[in-house]
Amino acid sequence: MSEVSAHPSAEDGPREIGKATSGRRGRRRGIEIKPGTVKQARSDAGLSLAQVAGGEISRTAIYFVETGKAKPSMETLKLIAERTGRPMDYFLSRPSTMEPRSTAGTAEIERLITVGDSVAALASGEALLVAERDPDTRAQIKFLMATAHLRLAQWVQARRLASTARAHFESAGDLLMTAECLGSEASAAYMMQDPGALALAEGAVATCRSLNPVPQITESRLLGILAAVHTVNHSWQAAIDTYELAIAAADVVQDLRRLSIIYTGLSWAYQETGQLGLSAQYARKAIVLHETLNDRLSLARSENNLGLLLLRQGNPVDARRHIERSISLFDDAGVEAGKAGVILSLSELELGESNPGEAARFANQALELAGRLSEDPSVADAHVWLGLIAEARGEEATADGEFAAAFEVLERPDMTPDRASRSHARYAEILEARGDIVGAVRHLKRALAARSQQRAIEARSATA
């Protein structure tokens, strides 16, 4: 069937309704909608055919759409949605699982991503984009290519493609795919240490939850991304609560890769809240799943996480083995994003082993890498560790300079208050040990103020 013209006359019949007028170059395809939804929406709103049609289109056009004799144009469907008060996605045709539509070409890209061949998935996507002209299918291809770029740790390309795809799905009123694209943008943003990741992730979850019914698998996946953002932002309790929601949303998480990432995040969050037993439990579960799935980058992050846990439990020998394996995995994958944080783990280990020279070498490596990649949180962390190392060497002026450089980064409006709180508290301890009580109290107050800001952020997130 052809689309409903935007302005058919009252006399239009089923044959004329899709007929191209003399001024048109061709006939656009109508939008597939779920049978019965237009009539149901009109009935629920208590409107007549004429009231829905208004002065823009004819009652006959609405009748043909209701009875399935014609497909509406996007403009007509938007008008129906506005008049009946329903979201666009209420009408759009979707399988019962609420999963995105697939074509033969997009199904092949999905298969390649699933089997872990992201390079081939990108090549397939590029080839399809050359030949494909349908805007919806092109947007779907770009979304899948963004997923492949995410698997390859190519954050900039992933974010660009996801954003382009989202622009199409938003204009088409496809809320499900809008939410999916927002989730991909958020994933890329938090891996780039971009503070805008939180708004993207919250927007993805909110958009998903506006659907009726809410697609549970998608909701679970997007909650996992939001929890990961909380983890990167050091909002530990918010991360734990959101990870638990992600697991509960889908009842049983069937995506093992997603489950492994959730376990990694929970391990990190539990470690930072002092629940080391739970942290170790989830760290080992995550590593088993990463090994099973051959997910090398996720495995690298989990190895570093377990290494830090062992270090803080007083086991530097095993800690070194896991941290060094993490760096090796980053090197094997040829990925630099996120590696600075792992190098700082080695710096912490060396300082704990009373090797300040090696600790400084690793901290400077991390600082150079994080600076080159514009990973500002890691830049600040590197300055903090260089300050701690300088203090251990008795170089007080150097330590003061490094902490000052850290605070310059940490106190920017877009930075997470928790990092500033911890750094001010550390510096306060150093000043107290020097006998500078006035300076210690000043920085302790700043630590408490930043902590209050962090709690306010977490409270807002919890009620969102």
N, C-alpha and C positions, 0 to 999 in steps of 0.2 A: 504494500500500500504506500501511497505517496503522502507527503506531509500536508497538513492543513495550511492553507494560505493565511497570511497574517490578517488580511481584510477581505474575506469572502462576502458576497452579497447574500441577502436573505433567501434568494432563490437557488443558491448553490445546491446541487445534489451530489450523491456519492461519486459520480463520474467526473464532475467538473471541479470538485474540491481540490484535487491535486494537479489540475491542468496548469501548465506553464502559461503565463500571460505573455503577450507579445513583447513586452519590455524586458523579459527575463531571459538570461542566456541559458539557463538549465534549471533542473529541478533538484533542490536539495533533499536529502533523505530526511524523513521524519524521525522523531525520537521514539525509541521503544519504551513503552510504559507498562506497568503491571496492570493486568486486566481488572476492571472494576474500581480502580482507585479514584478516578476522577468523579464517578457517580457517587461513591461513598463519601468523598471529601465534600462534594456539593451538598449531599443530604445532611451530613453532620453539621455543616455550616448553616443549614436552613435556607439555602439559596435556590432560586429558580434558574433555568437555563439562561433566561434573559439577563438576570442579575449577574451571573458569572461572565456572560459575554460582554455586558456593558455596551459601550458604543464602539469598541475596538474591533470586535469580530461578531459573527452572526450566531444566533442560537443554534442554527443547524450545524455549524462547525463544532460547537461543543457537544451536540448530540452525537455526531459521527465519531468524535473522539471517545465518548463514553461507551458507545456500542462496539468499538473496535473496527469501525469501517474506515477509519483514517488515523494516521499518526500525527500528533501535533508537531509543529515546529518548536524550536527552543523558545521563541518569543511567546508563542501561544501557551506553552506549558508554564512559563514564568508568570504569565497573566493569571492562569488558573490557580497557581500556587498562592499568589498574592491575594486573590479574591477569597479563596477558601481558608487561608491562614495555615496552610500546610507547607512544610519544608519541601524543597524540590526532590530530595531523595526519597520522599514518601511515594512518589509516582514512578521513579525510574526503575526500569526492569533490572532485577538482579536475581541470581540463583538464590535458593532458600538459605544457603549458608552465608549470604551477604558478602561473598568473596568477589574481588574484581573480575570483570569479564576477561576472557582470553580468546585470542585468535590462534591459528596454527603457528604463526610466526612468534607471537609473544609466548606461547606455550613452550616453544623450543628454548627461548631465552630463559624462561623460568626453570626448565629442566637443567640447563647448563649451570645456572646459579646453584641449584639444589645439589648437583653432583660436585660442586666446588670448582668448576672451570670458569671462573669469572672473566678471564681473558677472552675465551671463546664466546662468552655471552656478550661481551662488548663488541666483538667483531660481528656477531650476528645482528646485534642491534643497529650498528652503523650501516650494515647492508640493507636492513629493512627500512631504515629511514630514507634511504635513497629512492626507494620505489613506492613507499607508502604515502598516500595523500589524505587519508581520513584523519582529521585532527584528533579525534578521540584515541584512535589506535597509536598515532604518533606520540601522544602524551603518555600513553601506557608504556610504550617502548622506552621513552626517556626515564620514566619512573623506575623501570627494571634496570636500565643502564646505571642509574644512580645507585641502586642496590649493589650492582656488581662493583662499582667504584668504591663503595663503602667496604666491601669484602677485601678489596685490594689496598685499603688504607689511603685512598686517593680522595681526601676530604673535599678539596676545592671543587673538583669536577663533579663529585657526588652532589654537593650542595647546589651547584649551578643547575644541573639537570633536574633535580627534585623541585627547585623553585620554578623553573620553566614549566614543568608538568603541572605543578599546583596552580599556576596562573590559568591554565586551560580548564582544569577541573573546577576551579572556583567559578569561572564564567559560565560553565555548563551546569552549575548547581549540583555537581556530583560530590556530596559531602564525604562519602566513604573514601574516595581516592584523594580528596583534599586532606583528610586526616592522615592518610598513609604518607603523602608527600611531606606534610609538616613533620611527621615522625622522622623521615629520612633527613630532612634539613636539620632537625634538632640533633640527630646522631652525628652528623658531620660537624655541626657547630660545637658540640661539647668536646669532641676529639680535637678540635682546633683551639680549645680553651676560650671560646667566644662566650662572653656573658649573656649574649642574646639567646643562648640555647634554652634557657628556662622558659622564656615566653613562648618559644616555638613548641616545646614539649607540652606545656600546659594548654596551648591552643589546639594541639593534635588531640589530646585526651578530651577536651571540651567538645570539639567538633564530632569526635566519635560518639560521645555520649548523647549528642543531640539526635542521633538516629533512632528510629523506632521500628523494629527492636534494635537494641544495642548489640553489635556484632562482638561476641565475647572474645574470640581469638584476637581480633584486631585491638580491642580494648586492652587485653593482657599485654600484647606486644608494645603498645604505646605507653602503658604504665611502666613497663620495664625500662623504656627509654627515659621517661621522666625520673624514675628512681636513679638511673645512672647519672643524670644531670645533678640531682641532689647529692650524689656521692662525690662527684667532681667538685661541687660547690662546698663540700664539707658539711652539708646539712644531714648529719648522720641519722638522727631519729626519723627525719622525714624520708630518708632513703629506705630505711628498714621498713617503715610503715607502707611505703609505696610498693616496694618489692613484694611484700606480703599480699597487698591488693592485686598485684600482677599475677601472682600464683593463684589466688582465689578466683579471679575474674574468669579464668578459663577452666576452673575446677581442677582439671588435670592438664598440666602443660605438656603438649605432645611434641612441641618443637624443641628437640634436644639442644640445639645450638642456643636458642633463647634461654633455655633452662640453665645451661652452663654459664651464660653471661650473668644471669640472676644470681647464681651461686657465688660468682666472683664478687659481685657488688655487695652481697650480704656479708661475705667474708671480710671485706675491707671495712664495711660499716661497723660490724661487730668488733673488729679489732680496735677501731678508733674509739668505741664506747667502752672498751675494757673487758669485753666478753670474749676472752681469748679462746676458751674451749669451743664455743660456737663458731668463732672465726676459723679455727683450724679445721673443724668438721666441714664447713662449707668450702674452704680452700681446696681440700683434698677431693671433694666431690666434683668441684669445677675442673680440676686438673684431669681427672679420669674422663670426664665428658669431652674436654678439649682434645685429649689424646685420641679418644675414640673417633671423634669427628675430623681429626687432623686439622684443627683450627689453630694454626701456629701463632698468630698474633694474639688471640685471646689466651692461648696457653702461656705466651710470654708475660702477659700482664698478671696472670694467676701465679706464675712462678715467682715473680717479683713480690707479689703480695704475701705469698707463703714465706719467702725469704725474710721479709721484714718482720713477720710474725715470729719466726724462729729467732731472729736477732733480739727481739724484745723479750723473748723468753729465756735469753741467755745462752743461745746455741749458735755462736758465730760461724762455726765450721760448716754446719748444714745450711746455714743462711747464705753463706758465700756461694755454695754450690748452686742453690736455686736462683740467686740473683745473677750470677754469671751465665747460667743457662738462659735466663730471660734476655740478657743482652745478646747472646749468641743467636737466639731466635729472631730478634729484631734485625740483626745483621744479615742473617740468611734470607730474610724476606725483603731486604733492601729498604726498610722503612725507618724513617727518622722521627716522625711525629710520635710523641709520647716517650721516646727513648731517654730524654733528659731526666725524667723522673726516676728511671731505673738507675742511671749513672749516679744520681744523688743518693740512692740506696747504698751503693758501694762507698760513697763518701761517708755516709753515716756509719757504715760497718768499720771502715778504716779508722775513723775518729774514736769509735768505741774500743778498738784494738790498740789505741795509743800510737797511731801512725799518722800524725797531722800532715806530714809532707804528702803522703799518698792521698789523704782525704782532700787536701787542697787541690791536688792535681785533678781528681775526679770532679770536684765542685766547679772548677774553672772550665772543664770540658762541658759540663752540663750547662753552665752559664752561656758559653759560646753557642752551643746548639740551640738552646731555648731562645736566645736573642735572635738568632738567624731565622728561626721559625715563628717568631713573634708569639711565643707561648709565655705570656706575661706571668701567670701564676708560678711557673717553673723558674722564671727569671728571679722572682722574689724569693722563692725557696732557696735558690742557689746562693743569693746574697746572705740569707740567714745562716746557711751552713758555713759560708766563708767567714761570717762574723763569729760563729761559735769556734771555728778552727783558730782564728786569730786570737781569740780570748784564751784558748787553751795554750797557745804559744806565748802568752803574756804580752801580745801586741794590742794594747787597749785602744790606741788611736785608730788602728786599722779595723778593729772590731766595731768601733763606733761608726766608722764610715760605711761599713758593709750593712749594718742594721739601718742606718739612715737611707741607704740606697733601696733596701727592701721596703721600708715604710713609704718611700716615695711612690713605689708601684702599688703596694697593698692598700693605700688610702685613697686610691682613685674611686670615683663613685660607682664604677662598674665592677669592682672587685668584691669577692665574697668576704663579709666581715669576719668570718671564723678564722681565716688565715691571718688577718691583722691581729685578732685577739690573741692567738697563740704566739705570734711573734713578739708582740708587746710584753706578754707574760714572760717569755724567755729572756728578753732583754732586761726586764725588771729583776729577774733572778741574778743576772750578771751584775747589774748595778748594786744590788743589795750585797752581793759577795764582795764587791769592791769597797763597800762602806758608804756608798752614795745613796743614802736613804731617801733623800728628797727626789732624786731622779727615779729611783725605784718606785716610789709611790705614784709619781706622775705617769709612768708607763703602765703601772698596774691599773690606774683609773682608766686609761685609754683601752686597756685590754677588756675591762669590765664593760665599758661603753660599747665596744665592738661586739662583745658577746650579747649584750641586750639587743643590738640591732639584728644579730643573727637569729635570736629567739623570736623576734617580731616577724622576720621573714618566714621562719618555719611555721609560726602560728597562722600566718596568712595562707601558706601553702596547704596546711592541714584543713582549713575551712573552705578551700577553693573547690 
